[in-house]
């Protein structure tokens, strides 16, 4: 669960002494508090800063607590904020009304500090648990979607080809047969790569990927990636140029950053036409190591960039030689860079190419 000091509790009460007492109690347990002396003021406060939980007095002039709760629940951005009513009235019909309006609990005035703390903590923990379940369900649905679309399709093609071979439709000594075997091998490799990426992504999203940041030589990491991918580049007659200080150091996890660089160079090859060029450069700026991967490829529209980075959607497209991608590479890249306390951004012009920029801390405390 999140630390208390990251939680903001909004208290809405028309009694200044109640506001002061309640806020002091909660601050004593490590929470941040905001206070409002009317329902309208409370709504304006939520517009400025969405709280983690709201403590809402029922008996207030102008707008009572029920009306304030109704207004809050009308807004899609606020509808899930837990609201605990503060009241001196324990009539059953009033309690039921509060739950009907969207409240999650009641605290009867006067209350003890421990009671307030326990009620607040309970509903914050429930809210966090609910969000975690929703997040897991969303990830599961995305995973199922990828499996259904990107694994079933190539596997179906592989099975059809194997079936045709088994039934003797192709002469094993013909050139066509050799080409079919080559395509079969490539489809199998693509499916294997997708499965590996799925496992990596799943581990990252579930926080089971262990990060071991150290003082790492990025020059060595990039050189290794270029060596691994050079054959792919040569197949398209693409030249890869590397400009870097041999002592380009960053504080990062070598395994995950190797995956990042490998994915970005592989993408650059995929989306660059034959006879094109790719440049990889490193440069130290203040407390950061800047890594640039620049290609002379087909580029991306702004809408595509938003899909792969801002919305974090599962997005895939074919390369310049119709190379098929998994749609997971850049999702993993983004996750890994952020887990290394880094920053990634991209600039692209359709028809001229793309530049991916990664900034990593040079030292542990940068």
C-alpha positions as CSV (number, residue, x, y, z in Angstrom):
1,X,0.0,0.0,0.0
2,X,1.0,3.6,-0.5
3,X,2.6,5.5,2.4
4,X,0.4,7.8,4.4
5,X,2.3,10.9,3.5
6,X,1.4,10.4,-0.2
7,X,-2.3,10.4,0.7
8,X,-4.3,13.6,0.7
9,X,-7.5,13.8,2.8
10,X,-10.0,16.6,2.1
11,X,-12.1,17.6,5.1
12,X,-15.3,19.6,4.3
13,X,-16.9,21.1,7.4
14,X,-18.5,24.5,8.1
15,X,-17.0,24.5,11.7
16,X,-13.4,25.8,11.7
17,X,-12.6,24.1,15.1
18,X,-13.8,20.7,13.7
19,X,-11.6,21.3,10.6
20,X,-8.6,22.1,12.8
21,X,-9.0,19.2,15.1
22,X,-9.7,16.6,12.4
23,X,-6.7,17.8,10.3
24,X,-4.3,17.8,13.3
25,X,-5.4,14.2,14.1
26,X,-4.8,13.0,10.6
27,X,-1.5,14.8,10.2
28,X,-0.4,13.1,13.4
29,X,-0.8,9.8,11.6
30,X,1.2,11.0,8.6
31,X,-1.5,12.1,6.1
32,X,-1.6,15.3,4.2
33,X,-4.8,17.3,4.7
34,X,-6.8,20.0,2.8
35,X,-9.8,21.8,4.4
36,X,-12.9,23.6,3.1
37,X,-15.5,25.4,5.1
38,X,-18.4,24.8,2.7
39,X,-19.6,22.4,0.1
40,X,-18.9,24.8,-2.8
41,X,-15.4,25.5,-1.5
42,X,-14.8,21.8,-1.2
43,X,-15.8,21.2,-4.8
44,X,-13.5,24.0,-6.0
45,X,-10.7,22.4,-3.9
46,X,-11.3,19.0,-5.7
47,X,-11.0,20.8,-9.0
48,X,-7.6,22.0,-8.1
49,X,-6.4,18.7,-6.5
50,X,-8.1,15.4,-6.4
51,X,-7.9,13.9,-2.9
52,X,-7.4,10.3,-1.9
53,X,-10.4,10.4,0.4
54,X,-13.0,13.0,1.6
55,X,-14.4,13.5,5.1
56,X,-17.7,15.3,4.6
57,X,-19.9,16.9,7.2
58,X,-23.6,16.4,6.6
59,X,-25.1,19.4,8.4
60,X,-23.9,22.5,6.5
61,X,-25.7,25.6,5.2
62,X,-26.3,26.2,1.5
63,X,-25.2,22.7,0.4
64,X,-25.5,19.9,2.9
65,X,-23.3,16.8,2.8
66,X,-25.7,14.8,0.7
67,X,-25.9,17.4,-2.0
68,X,-22.1,17.8,-2.0
69,X,-21.7,14.0,-2.4
70,X,-24.2,14.0,-5.3
71,X,-22.2,16.7,-7.1
72,X,-19.0,14.9,-6.6
73,X,-20.4,11.6,-7.9
74,X,-21.7,13.3,-11.1
75,X,-18.1,13.8,-12.2
76,X,-16.5,10.8,-13.8
77,X,-13.0,11.8,-12.6
78,X,-14.2,12.0,-9.0
79,X,-16.8,9.2,-8.8
80,X,-14.5,6.7,-7.2
81,X,-13.1,8.9,-4.4
82,X,-14.2,7.3,-1.1
83,X,-16.5,9.7,0.9
84,X,-16.9,9.2,4.7
85,X,-19.7,11.2,6.2
86,X,-19.2,13.0,9.5
87,X,-22.4,13.3,11.6
88,X,-23.9,13.7,15.0
89,X,-27.1,12.0,13.9
90,X,-27.3,8.2,14.0
91,X,-30.9,7.8,12.7
92,X,-31.1,4.7,10.4
93,X,-32.9,6.6,7.6
94,X,-30.1,9.2,7.5
95,X,-27.4,6.6,7.4
96,X,-29.2,4.7,4.6
97,X,-29.6,8.0,2.6
98,X,-25.8,8.7,2.9
99,X,-25.0,5.2,1.4
100,X,-27.6,5.8,-1.3
101,X,-25.8,9.1,-2.3
102,X,-22.5,7.3,-2.6
103,X,-20.8,7.4,0.8
104,X,-18.7,4.5,1.9
105,X,-19.0,5.0,5.7
106,X,-20.1,7.2,8.6
107,X,-18.1,8.5,11.6
108,X,-20.3,9.8,14.5
109,X,-19.2,13.0,16.2
110,X,-17.6,13.3,18.6
111,X,-15.1,10.7,17.5
112,X,-11.8,9.3,19.0
113,X,-8.6,9.8,17.1
114,X,-7.9,6.1,16.8
115,X,-11.4,5.5,15.4
116,X,-10.9,8.2,12.8
117,X,-7.5,6.8,11.8
118,X,-8.8,3.2,11.5
119,X,-11.8,4.1,9.4
120,X,-9.7,6.3,7.1
121,X,-7.0,3.7,6.7
122,X,-9.4,0.9,6.1
123,X,-11.1,2.8,3.2
124,X,-7.9,3.9,1.7
125,X,-6.6,0.4,1.7
126,X,-9.8,-0.9,0.1
127,X,-9.6,1.8,-2.5
128,X,-6.0,0.8,-3.3
129,X,-6.9,-2.9,-3.5
130,X,-9.8,-2.1,-5.8
131,X,-7.5,-0.1,-8.1
132,X,-4.9,-2.9,-8.1
133,X,-7.6,-5.4,-9.1
134,X,-8.8,-3.2,-11.9
135,X,-5.2,-2.7,-13.1
136,X,-4.6,-6.4,-13.0
137,X,-7.8,-7.1,-14.9
138,X,-6.8,-4.5,-17.6
139,X,-3.4,-6.1,-18.0
140,X,-4.9,-9.5,-18.2
141,X,-7.4,-8.4,-20.9
142,X,-4.5,-6.8,-22.8
143,X,-2.5,-10.0,-22.5
144,X,-5.5,-12.1,-23.7
145,X,-6.0,-9.7,-26.6
146,X,-2.4,-10.0,-27.7
147,X,-2.4,-13.8,-27.4
148,X,-5.7,-14.1,-29.3
149,X,-4.5,-11.8,-32.1
150,X,-0.7,-12.1,-32.4
151,X,-0.1,-15.7,-31.4
152,X,-3.1,-17.5,-32.8
153,X,-2.5,-15.9,-36.2
154,X,1.1,-17.1,-36.8
155,X,0.5,-20.4,-35.2
156,X,-2.5,-21.0,-37.5
157,X,-0.2,-20.2,-40.5
158,X,2.5,-22.5,-39.2
159,X,0.0,-25.4,-38.7
160,X,-1.5,-24.9,-42.2
161,X,2.0,-25.0,-43.7
162,X,3.1,-28.1,-41.8
163,X,-0.2,-29.8,-42.8
164,X,0.4,-29.0,-46.4
165,X,3.9,-30.5,-46.2
166,X,2.6,-33.6,-44.4
167,X,0.1,-34.2,-47.2
168,X,2.7,-34.0,-49.8
169,X,1.7,-30.9,-51.6
170,X,5.3,-29.7,-52.1
171,X,8.3,-31.4,-53.6
172,X,11.1,-31.5,-50.9
173,X,13.7,-31.0,-53.6
174,X,12.2,-27.9,-55.2
175,X,13.1,-24.3,-54.6
176,X,9.6,-23.5,-53.6
177,X,9.9,-26.0,-50.7
178,X,13.1,-24.3,-49.5
179,X,11.4,-21.0,-49.5
180,X,8.4,-22.4,-47.6
181,X,10.8,-23.9,-45.0
182,X,12.5,-20.5,-44.7
183,X,9.2,-18.7,-44.2
184,X,8.1,-21.4,-41.7
185,X,11.3,-20.8,-39.7
186,X,10.8,-17.0,-39.7
187,X,7.2,-17.3,-38.5
188,X,8.3,-19.7,-35.7
189,X,11.0,-17.2,-34.7
190,X,8.5,-14.4,-34.6
191,X,6.2,-16.3,-32.4
192,X,9.0,-17.3,-30.1
193,X,10.0,-13.6,-29.9
194,X,6.5,-12.6,-29.0
195,X,6.2,-15.2,-26.3
196,X,9.5,-14.0,-24.8
197,X,8.3,-10.4,-24.9
198,X,5.0,-11.4,-23.3
199,X,6.8,-13.1,-20.4
200,X,9.1,-10.1,-20.0
201,X,6.2,-7.6,-20.1
202,X,4.1,-9.7,-17.6
203,X,7.0,-9.9,-15.2
204,X,7.6,-6.1,-15.4
205,X,3.9,-5.3,-14.8
206,X,3.7,-7.7,-11.8
207,X,6.9,-6.2,-10.3
208,X,8.6,-9.6,-10.5
209,X,11.4,-8.3,-12.7
210,X,14.4,-7.8,-10.4
211,X,16.4,-4.6,-11.1
212,X,20.1,-4.5,-10.2
213,X,21.3,-1.0,-11.0
214,X,25.1,-0.6,-11.1
215,X,27.6,1.7,-12.6
216,X,27.3,0.3,-16.2
217,X,29.3,1.0,-19.3
218,X,26.7,1.9,-21.9
219,X,29.3,1.9,-24.7
220,X,29.7,-1.9,-24.1
221,X,26.0,-2.5,-23.9
222,X,25.3,-0.6,-27.2
223,X,28.2,-2.3,-28.9
224,X,26.8,-5.7,-27.9
225,X,23.4,-4.8,-29.3
226,X,24.8,-3.6,-32.6
227,X,26.8,-6.8,-33.0
228,X,23.7,-8.9,-32.3
229,X,21.6,-7.0,-34.9
230,X,24.3,-6.3,-37.5
231,X,23.2,-9.3,-39.7
232,X,19.6,-8.0,-39.8
233,X,20.9,-4.6,-40.9
234,X,23.2,-6.1,-43.6
235,X,20.3,-8.0,-45.0
236,X,18.7,-4.7,-45.9
237,X,22.0,-3.0,-46.7
238,X,21.6,-0.6,-43.8
239,X,24.7,0.9,-42.2
240,X,24.8,1.4,-38.4
241,X,27.1,4.2,-37.1
242,X,28.1,4.4,-33.4
243,X,29.5,7.6,-32.0
244,X,30.3,7.3,-28.3
245,X,32.9,7.8,-25.6
246,X,34.2,4.4,-24.6
247,X,33.6,5.4,-21.0
248,X,29.9,6.3,-21.4
249,X,28.7,5.4,-17.9
250,X,25.1,5.3,-16.5
251,X,23.6,4.1,-13.2
252,X,21.3,1.4,-14.6
253,X,20.3,-2.3,-14.7
254,X,22.4,-3.7,-17.5
255,X,20.0,-6.5,-18.5
256,X,17.0,-4.2,-18.9
257,X,18.9,-1.4,-20.7
258,X,20.3,-4.0,-23.1
259,X,16.7,-5.0,-23.9
260,X,15.8,-1.3,-24.4
261,X,18.7,-0.6,-26.8
262,X,18.2,-3.9,-28.6
263,X,14.5,-3.2,-29.2
264,X,15.1,0.4,-30.4
265,X,17.9,-0.6,-32.8
266,X,15.8,-3.5,-34.1
267,X,12.8,-1.2,-34.6
268,X,15.1,1.3,-36.5
269,X,16.2,-1.5,-38.8
270,X,12.6,-2.6,-39.3
271,X,11.3,0.8,-40.3
272,X,14.3,1.9,-42.4
273,X,14.3,1.2,-46.1
274,X,17.1,-0.7,-47.8
275,X,20.4,1.3,-48.2
276,X,19.4,3.5,-45.3
277,X,21.4,4.5,-42.2
278,X,21.1,4.3,-38.4
279,X,23.1,6.4,-35.9
280,X,23.6,5.6,-32.3
281,X,25.1,8.4,-30.2
282,X,25.8,9.0,-26.5
283,X,26.4,12.3,-24.8
284,X,26.8,13.3,-21.2
285,X,24.6,16.3,-20.1
286,X,24.9,17.4,-16.5
287,X,23.9,14.4,-14.4
288,X,22.4,12.4,-17.2
289,X,23.7,10.2,-20.0
290,X,21.8,10.9,-23.2
291,X,21.5,8.0,-25.7
292,X,20.1,8.9,-29.2
293,X,19.0,6.3,-31.8
294,X,18.4,8.0,-35.1
295,X,17.2,6.4,-38.3
296,X,16.5,7.5,-41.9
297,X,13.3,5.5,-42.0
298,X,9.7,6.1,-42.8
299,X,8.9,8.1,-39.6
300,X,5.7,8.2,-37.5
301,X,2.7,10.4,-37.4
302,X,2.0,12.2,-34.1
303,X,-1.0,10.0,-33.5
304,X,1.2,6.9,-33.7
305,X,3.6,8.4,-31.2
306,X,0.8,9.0,-28.8
307,X,-0.4,5.4,-29.1
308,X,3.0,3.9,-28.3
309,X,4.0,6.2,-25.5
310,X,1.2,8.3,-24.0
311,X,-1.7,5.9,-24.2
312,X,0.6,2.8,-23.9
313,X,-1.6,0.9,-26.3
314,X,-0.8,-2.4,-27.9
315,X,0.2,-1.0,-31.3
316,X,2.0,-2.9,-34.1
317,X,2.7,-2.3,-37.8
318,X,4.7,-4.0,-40.5
319,X,8.3,-2.9,-41.4
320,X,9.6,-1.7,-44.8
321,X,10.2,-5.3,-45.9
322,X,6.9,-6.3,-44.4
323,X,8.7,-7.5,-41.2
324,X,6.0,-8.4,-38.6
325,X,6.3,-7.0,-35.0
326,X,4.8,-8.1,-31.7
327,X,3.6,-4.7,-30.7
328,X,5.2,-5.2,-27.3
329,X,8.7,-4.0,-27.9
330,X,8.1,-0.3,-27.2
331,X,5.8,-1.1,-24.2
332,X,8.6,-3.0,-22.6
333,X,11.1,-0.3,-23.5
334,X,9.0,2.4,-21.8
335,X,8.5,0.2,-18.7
336,X,12.3,-0.6,-18.4
337,X,13.5,3.0,-18.9
338,X,11.1,4.3,-16.2
339,X,12.2,1.5,-13.8
340,X,15.7,2.7,-14.3
341,X,14.7,6.3,-13.3
342,X,15.2,7.4,-16.9
343,X,13.2,9.3,-19.5
344,X,12.4,8.3,-23.0
345,X,11.0,10.5,-25.8
346,X,10.7,10.4,-29.6
347,X,10.7,12.9,-32.4
348,X,9.7,11.8,-35.9
349,X,9.0,13.2,-39.3
350,X,7.1,11.1,-41.8
351,X,9.4,10.2,-44.7
352,X,12.5,11.4,-43.0
353,X,12.9,9.1,-39.9
354,X,12.7,9.0,-36.2
355,X,14.9,9.9,-33.2
356,X,14.5,8.1,-29.9
357,X,16.2,9.7,-27.0
358,X,16.8,8.0,-23.6
359,X,18.2,9.9,-20.6
360,X,19.6,7.8,-17.7
361,X,21.2,9.0,-14.4
362,X,25.0,8.9,-14.4
363,X,25.2,8.3,-10.6
364,X,22.9,6.6,-8.1
365,X,21.6,9.8,-6.6
366,X,21.3,11.9,-9.8
